[in-house]
Amino acid sequence: MQLEMSDFITEIIKTKMQMKKTILFFLILLCFTAPLSAQKNNKKKKKEKKEEKIEITSETRKISSIFADGLREFYSDNFNRAEQSFRAVITRAPKNDAAFYMMSKVKIAQKDLNGAEYYLSEARKLNPKNEWYLLGMAELYDQLGNFKQSAKLWEEVCTLKSDNEFYLIALSEAYLQLNRLSDVIKVYDRIEKMVGRNDEITAVKKNIYLYLNDVKSAAGEYEKLIQLYPHEIEYYLEVAKIYSANGMNDKARSFYETALQKDPKNTQLHLALIDYYKAIGKSEESQNSLMMVLQSPDFPIEKKFNYLQPLLDQCIKTKNKTMLQQMEDIFTVLAKTNPNDYETWAGFGILCFLNDDYVKARKNFEKALSLHFGDYYLWEYYIETLLKTEDYATIVDKADEISELFPISAQFLYTLGYVFDKTGNNTEKAIDYLTQASIYAVDANLIESICDLLGDIYMKLDNKTEALKNWKKAIRRPGPNVQKIREKIAKNE
C-alpha cells in the first residue's frame, strides 16, 4: 500500500533552530580589526624591548558606536533606524562583514528576503569562514524555497557541526522538499547514530519506505526495535499491521502470534486482531477479539461505540435473533463496566426491545433517562415500549414532561392524544394534544392518523360537524386508512 507524500511529511518533526539573540558582544568584537598586541620580554636577552601598542583611531571608535546603536535599535524592533545605522557603517567601512550580516537580519525582519540574500552573500564573501553566516544563508534559502541551495549549505553546516541533530533535521527537510527520499533516509540514519533509535524517527522512515513501496524495509525498521525491546507489544503490532495492510497476512501472522503469547489481554493487540481475523475469514476469532476490547476497562467507552454503533444499526435493520443475542451479551458486560454511561443503557434497551423483552427494555430505558433526560431518540423507544405493554397510565403520568420537552413533536403529541382518548381520562386534553399535533405534522400518514382520531373523538361527543371536518381533512393527503375514513364520511353525511 503506497502512501501519499502528505501522509508522512506531516509526521516529520518540524524543529526550528533558534538563533541566540545575545550576540551583541560577539558582533562588536568583529568590528575591531586592529586588536591590541604586545611583544614578550626576552629574559635571556639583556636588552629590553618596549611594548608596542596599536592605537584605535577616532574613526574606528565612531564606527563601533554607530554599530552598537544599530544593534540596540534592531533588538528594540526599530528596524528602519537599525538599517540607517548599519548602512552608515558599510559606507564608512565597506569591508565590515558584521554590518552586512546585520543588514541581512534587518531585511528578513522587513520581509525582504531577496534583499537579505544580497547582504548575507556579501558578508560571506568578506568572511567565508564564519559559521553563523553559513547557517543564516541555509535558513534563508529555506525561506526562499531554494531547497537545492539550502540542502547544499545544510550539508556544509552538518559537516562543521556533526554533533547537532537539529541541523540534520533541517537537512532532511530540504531533501524532503526536493523529493530526494533516499537521502532523507540516510540523514535519519545519521540522526539515529547520534541519538539512538526512537519511535519518532522510526515512524518517519517507515512512512518514507511505504511511499517508496518498500514494505520489507518499512517493517524492518520496527523489527530492529523488536530486537532492542523484545517485550514491547506495540512494535510487533506495527510490523504485523504493515504486512496486513499490504496483503501479506502470512508474514503478519507470526508477529500477532508472538504478541498474543507475550500479552494475551492487550487491548491494542485485540483491536488489530478484529480486522486481521476478518481479513483471513475467521469471524469467530474476530468476534472474540471484539469482546476482549469491549470488556477492557482501559478502552474508552466513546471508542467502544465506534465499533458497536454499526453493529447496533445492523441489528435494528435486520432484527437477526442470533446477532441480537450476541449484542445483548456485549451490552450486559458494558453496563457492568460503564454503569454511568447513558448510551450503554440506551443501546442495551434497544436490543431488549428488538428482542421483544419489553420489561427489561423499559428498565434499561429508564436507567438511561435518569442519566440523560432530554434525548428524543431515547424517549421515542421508551414511549413505544410503554405502548407495547399497554402501560398507558405511565404515559399519562409523564404527559406534562413529554410535552414540555418536545412541544413541537407531532408524533409525541399524537401519542399523548391517543393515550388520553384510550384511557378516557380527559377528552379535552386528548383533543388539545391532537390539535397541536396537527399543526406540526408534515408526514401524510401521521396527518391522516391525527385527523382520523380527532374525527372519532368528536363523533363520540356527538359533534358530527367537527367529526366530518377532521375526517375530510384526513383524506386530503391519503394514507393506508383512507378507504375506511371515506366510509365513515359517507355513513354520517
C-alpha positions in Angstrom: 0.0 0.0 0.0 1.7 3.1 -1.2 1.4 6.2 0.9 0.8 9.8 -0.4 3.6 12.3 0.2 1.4 14.3 2.6 0.9 11.2 4.8 4.4 11.3 6.1 5.5 14.9 5.6 3.2 15.9 8.4 4.8 13.3 10.7 8.3 14.7 10.4 9.3 16.7 13.4 9.3 20.4 12.5 12.2 21.5 14.7 13.0 25.2 14.2 16.5 26.3 15.0 16.6 29.3 17.3 19.5 31.7 16.8 20.6 33.3 20.0 19.9 37.0 20.2 22.7 37.6 22.7 25.4 38.1 20.1 26.0 41.8 20.8 29.3 41.3 22.4 30.5 38.9 19.6 29.4 41.2 16.8 31.0 44.2 18.4 34.3 42.3 18.6 34.1 41.6 14.9 34.2 45.4 14.3 37.6 45.7 15.9 40.0 44.8 13.2 43.0 46.3 15.0 43.4 44.2 18.1 45.9 45.0 20.8 49.2 43.2 20.7 52.4 43.2 22.7 55.9 41.8 22.4 57.1 39.5 25.0 60.1 40.3 27.1 63.1 38.1 26.4 64.5 37.3 29.8 67.6 35.8 28.2 68.4 39.0 26.5 69.9 41.8 28.4 68.3 44.4 26.1 64.6 45.0 27.0 62.1 45.9 24.4 59.3 48.2 24.9 55.7 47.0 24.3 54.2 48.2 21.0 50.7 49.5 21.0 48.4 49.9 18.1 46.2 52.9 18.6 42.4 52.7 17.9 41.6 55.7 15.7 38.7 58.0 16.3 37.1 56.6 13.0 37.2 53.1 14.4 35.5 54.3 17.6 32.9 56.1 15.6 32.1 53.0 13.5 31.9 50.9 16.7 29.5 53.4 18.2 27.3 53.5 15.2 27.2 49.7 15.0 26.3 49.5 18.7 23.4 51.9 18.0 22.2 49.7 15.2 22.3 46.6 17.4 20.3 48.4 20.1 17.7 49.6 17.6 17.5 46.1 16.0 16.8 44.3 19.2 14.2 47.0 20.1 12.4 46.2 16.8 13.2 49.6 15.4 14.3 48.1 12.1 14.3 51.3 10.0 16.6 53.1 12.4 18.8 49.9 12.7 19.0 49.9 8.9 20.2 53.5 8.9 23.0 52.7 11.4 24.2 49.6 9.6 24.2 51.4 6.2 26.3 54.1 7.8 28.8 51.5 9.0 29.0 50.0 5.5 29.6 53.4 4.0 32.4 54.2 6.4 33.8 50.6 6.4 32.8 48.7 3.1 34.6 45.5 4.4 32.8 45.3 7.7 31.2 41.9 7.2 29.3 42.1 10.5 27.4 45.1 9.2 26.4 43.3 6.1 25.2 40.3 8.2 23.1 42.6 10.4 21.6 44.2 7.3 20.5 40.8 6.2 18.8 40.3 9.5 17.1 43.7 9.2 15.8 42.7 5.7 14.5 39.4 7.0 12.6 41.3 9.7 11.2 43.6 7.0 10.1 40.6 4.9 12.6 41.5 2.1 14.2 38.1 1.6 15.8 38.9 -1.7 17.5 41.9 -0.1 18.6 39.7 2.8 20.1 37.3 0.3 22.3 40.1 -1.2 23.6 41.3 2.1 24.3 37.9 3.5 26.1 36.9 0.4 28.3 40.0 0.8 29.0 39.1 4.4 30.1 35.6 3.3 32.4 37.0 0.6 34.1 39.2 3.2 34.3 36.4 5.8 33.8 33.0 4.1 34.8 31.0 7.2 32.2 32.5 9.5 29.8 29.6 10.6 27.0 32.0 11.5 26.8 33.4 8.0 26.7 29.8 6.6 23.9 28.9 8.9 22.0 32.1 8.2 22.2 31.5 4.5 21.0 27.9 4.8 17.9 29.2 6.8 17.4 32.0 4.3 17.3 29.6 1.3 14.7 27.5 3.1 12.6 30.6 3.5 13.1 31.5 -0.2 12.1 27.9 -1.2 15.5 27.4 -2.9 15.9 23.9 -1.4 18.6 22.9 -3.8 20.9 25.5 -2.4 19.7 25.1 1.2 20.4 21.3 1.1 23.9 22.1 -0.1 24.5 24.6 2.7 22.9 22.4 5.4 25.3 19.6 4.4 28.1 22.0 5.0 26.7 23.0 8.3 26.3 19.4 9.4 29.9 18.7 8.4 31.1 21.5 10.6 28.7 20.7 13.4 28.5 16.9 13.2 27.0 16.5 16.7 23.9 18.6 16.2 20.7 16.6 15.4 18.7 19.8 14.7 20.8 20.8 11.8 20.4 17.2 10.4 16.7 17.5 10.7 16.8 20.8 8.7 18.9 19.0 6.1 16.3 16.1 5.9 13.5 18.7 5.4 15.4 20.2 2.5 15.9 16.8 0.9 12.2 16.0 1.5 11.2 19.2 -0.3 13.4 18.0 -3.2 11.8 14.6 -3.1 15.2 13.0 -2.5 13.7 10.4 -0.2 16.7 8.1 -0.2 18.8 11.0 1.1 16.2 11.7 3.7 16.5 8.1 5.0 20.3 8.5 5.1 20.1 11.6 7.1 17.8 9.9 9.6 20.3 7.1 9.8 22.9 9.7 10.8 20.5 11.1 13.5 19.9 7.6 14.8 23.6 7.0 15.3 23.7 10.2 17.2 20.6 10.0 19.5 19.8 6.3 19.3 16.6 4.6 17.9 13.3 6.1 18.9 9.7 5.9 17.8 9.5 9.2 16.0 12.5 8.6 13.7 11.3 5.0 13.0 7.8 6.3 12.1 9.2 8.8 9.6 11.5 6.2 8.0 8.6 3.7 7.9 6.3 6.1 6.0 9.0 7.0 3.5 9.7 3.4 2.8 5.9 2.8 2.3 5.8 5.7 0.0 8.6 4.1 -2.0 6.6 0.8 -1.9 9.4 -0.9 0.1 7.3 -2.9 2.5 10.2 -5.0 3.7 12.3 -2.1 4.7 9.3 -0.4 6.4 8.6 -3.5 8.5 12.4 -3.9 9.1 12.5 -0.6 10.9 10.2 -2.0 13.6 11.9 -5.4 13.6 15.1 -3.6 14.6 13.2 -2.1 17.6 11.9 -5.5 18.5 15.5 -6.7 18.8 16.2 -3.9 21.2 12.9 -4.1 23.1 11.6 -7.6 22.7 8.8 -7.1 25.3 7.2 -4.0 23.7 4.0 -5.3 22.1 3.4 -2.2 20.1 6.4 -3.0 17.8 5.1 -6.4 17.0 1.8 -4.8 16.1 3.4 -2.2 13.9 5.2 -4.9 11.9 2.0 -7.0 11.6 -0.1 -4.0 10.6 2.4 -3.1 7.8 2.3 -6.6 6.4 -1.5 -6.9 6.8 -2.2 -3.6 5.1 -0.1 -4.7 2.2 -1.8 -8.1 1.8 0.9 -10.1 3.4 -1.2 -11.8 6.1 1.1 -14.8 6.3 4.0 -12.7 7.3 1.8 -10.8 9.8 0.6 -13.9 11.5 3.8 -14.8 13.3 4.1 -11.3 14.8 0.5 -11.4 16.0 1.0 -14.9 17.5 4.2 -13.8 19.3 2.4 -10.8 20.7 -0.5 -12.9 21.9 1.9 -15.2 23.7 3.6 -12.3 25.4 0.4 -10.3 26.4 -2.9 -12.2 25.6 -5.1 -9.5 27.1 -3.5 -6.5 25.4 -6.3 -4.2 24.2 -4.5 -2.6 21.3 -3.5 -6.1 20.1 -7.1 -7.3 20.0 -8.1 -4.1 18.2 -5.7 -5.0 15.4 -6.9 -8.7 15.5 -10.5 -7.7 14.9 -9.7 -6.6 11.3 -6.9 -9.2 10.8 -9.2 -12.1 11.6 -11.9 -10.7 9.4 -9.4 -10.4 6.5 -8.4 -14.1 6.8 -12.0 -15.2 7.2 -12.0 -16.1 10.9 -15.2 -14.3 12.0 -15.4 -16.2 15.4 -11.9 -15.1 16.4 -12.7 -11.6 15.2 -15.8 -11.6 17.4 -13.8 -12.9 20.4 -11.2 -10.1 20.0 -14.0 -7.6 19.8 -15.4 -8.9 23.1 -11.9 -8.6 24.7 -11.8 -5.0 23.6 -15.3 -4.2 24.8 -14.7 -5.8 28.2 -11.4 -3.9 28.7 -11.8 -1.1 31.3 -8.9 0.7 29.8 -10.6 1.3 26.4 -12.7 4.5 26.4 -16.5 3.9 26.1 -16.7 6.5 23.2 -14.2 4.4 21.2 -16.1 1.3 22.0 -19.2 2.8 20.4 -17.2 3.3 17.2 -17.3 -0.4 16.9 -20.7 -1.0 18.4 -22.8 1.6 16.6 -22.6 -0.1 13.1 -23.4 -3.4 14.7 -26.4 -1.9 16.6 -27.6 -0.3 13.4 -27.4 -3.6 11.7 -29.4 -5.2 14.5 -32.1 -2.6 14.2 -32.2 -3.1 10.4 -32.1 -6.9 10.2 -33.5 -7.9 13.7 -31.4 -11.1 13.4 -32.0 -13.1 16.6 -28.6 -14.6 16.8 -26.9 -11.2 16.3 -29.3 -9.6 18.8 -28.4 -12.1 21.5 -24.6 -11.6 20.8 -25.0 -7.9 21.1 -27.1 -8.2 24.2 -24.3 -10.2 25.8 -21.9 -7.4 24.9 -24.1 -4.7 26.4 -24.6 -6.7 29.5 -20.8 -6.6 30.0 -20.7 -2.9 29.1 -23.4 -2.0 31.6 -21.4 -3.5 34.3 -18.1 -1.8 33.4 -19.8 1.6 32.4 -22.7 2.0 34.8 -22.9 5.8 34.3 -22.9 5.9 30.5 -26.4 6.6 29.2 -25.6 5.4 25.7 -24.8 2.0 27.1 -28.1 1.7 28.8 -29.9 3.1 25.8 -28.3 0.6 23.4 -29.0 -2.2 25.9 -32.6 -1.1 26.0 -32.9 -1.1 22.2 -31.5 -4.6 21.9 -34.0 -5.9 24.5 -36.8 -4.0 22.7 -35.9 -5.7 19.4 -35.7 -9.0 21.2 -39.3 -8.4 22.4 -38.2 -8.3 26.0 -40.2 -5.2 26.9 -39.9 -5.4 30.6 -36.1 -5.5 30.5 -36.1 -2.8 27.8 -38.2 -0.5 29.9 -35.8 -0.9 32.9 -32.8 -0.1 30.7 -34.5 2.9 29.1 -35.5 4.4 32.5 -31.9 4.0 33.7 -30.7 5.8 30.5 -33.2 8.6 31.0 -32.1 9.0 34.6 -28.6 9.8 33.2 -29.7 11.8 30.2 -33.2 13.1 30.4 -33.7 15.0 27.1 -32.7 12.5 24.4 -35.5 12.4 21.8 -34.5 9.1 20.3 -34.4 7.5 23.8 -37.9 8.8 24.6 -39.2 7.5 21.3 -38.1 4.0 22.2 -39.3 4.3 25.8 -42.8 5.5 24.9 -43.0 2.8 22.2 -42.1 0.2 24.9 -44.9 1.5 27.2 -47.4 1.3 24.3 -46.3 -2.3 23.6 -47.0 -3.3 27.2 -50.2 -1.1 27.2 -48.9 0.8 30.2 -50.9 3.9 29.4 -51.0 5.1 33.0 -47.3 5.8 33.0 -47.6 7.8 29.7 -50.4 9.8 31.3 -48.3 10.5 34.4 -45.4 11.6 32.2 -47.5 13.6 29.7 -46.5 17.0 31.1 -42.8 16.1 31.0 -43.1 14.8 27.4 -45.0 17.9 26.1 -42.6 20.3 27.8 -39.5 18.5 26.5 -40.8 18.1 22.9 -43.6 20.8 22.4 -43.5 20.6 18.6 -43.1 16.8 18.2 -46.2 15.8 16.2 -45.6 12.1 16.9 -45.3 12.5 20.7 -48.3 14.9 20.8 -50.4 12.4 18.7 -49.4 9.6 21.1 -50.5 11.6 24.1 -53.8 12.4 22.4 -54.2 8.7 21.6 -53.5 7.6 25.2 -55.8 10.2 26.8 -58.6 9.1 24.5 -57.8 5.4 25.1 -57.9 5.7 28.8 -60.9 8.1 28.9 -59.0 10.2 31.4 -59.5 13.6 29.8 -61.2 14.0 26.4 -60.4 17.7 26.3 -56.7 17.0 26.8 -56.9 14.4 24.1 -58.4 16.9 21.7 -55.8 19.6 22.7 -52.8 17.3 22.1 -54.2 16.1 18.8 -55.0 19.6 17.6 -51.4 20.7 18.5 -50.1 17.6 16.7 -52.0 18.5 13.5 -50.3 21.9 13.5 -46.7 20.4 13.4 -47.3 17.2 11.4 -45.9 17.0 7.9 -46.0 13.3 7.3 -49.1 12.2 5.3 -49.7 9.0 7.3 -49.4 10.8 10.6 -51.7 13.6 9.4 -54.3 11.0 8.4 -54.0 9.3 11.8 -54.3 12.5 13.8 -57.3 13.8 11.9 -59.0 10.4 11.8 -58.7 10.1 15.6 -60.0 13.7 16.1 -63.0 12.8 13.9 -63.7 9.7 16.0 -63.5 11.7 19.3 -65.8 14.4 18.1 -68.2 11.8 16.9 -68.3 10.2 20.4 -69.1 13.7 21.6 -72.0 13.9 19.1 -70.2 16.7 17.3 -70.8 15.5 13.8 -69.8 18.8 12.2 -66.3 18.7 13.7 -66.0 14.9 13.1 -66.7 15.3 9.3 -64.4 18.3 9.1 -61.5 16.3 10.5 -62.2 13.1 8.5 -62.3 15.2 5.3 -59.0 16.8 6.3 -57.6 13.3 6.8 -58.3 12.2 3.2 -56.7 15.3 1.6 -53.4 13.5 2.0 -54.5 9.9 1.9 -52.7 7.2 3.9 -53.3 3.5 4.5 -56.8 4.0 6.1 -58.3 6.3 3.5 -61.0 3.9 2.4 -62.3 3.3 6.0 -62.4 7.1 6.6 -64.3 7.6 3.4 -66.8 5.0 4.6 -67.2 7.0 7.9 -67.9 10.2 5.9 -70.4 8.5 3.7 -72.2 7.0 6.6 -72.5 10.3 8.6 -73.2 12.8 5.8 
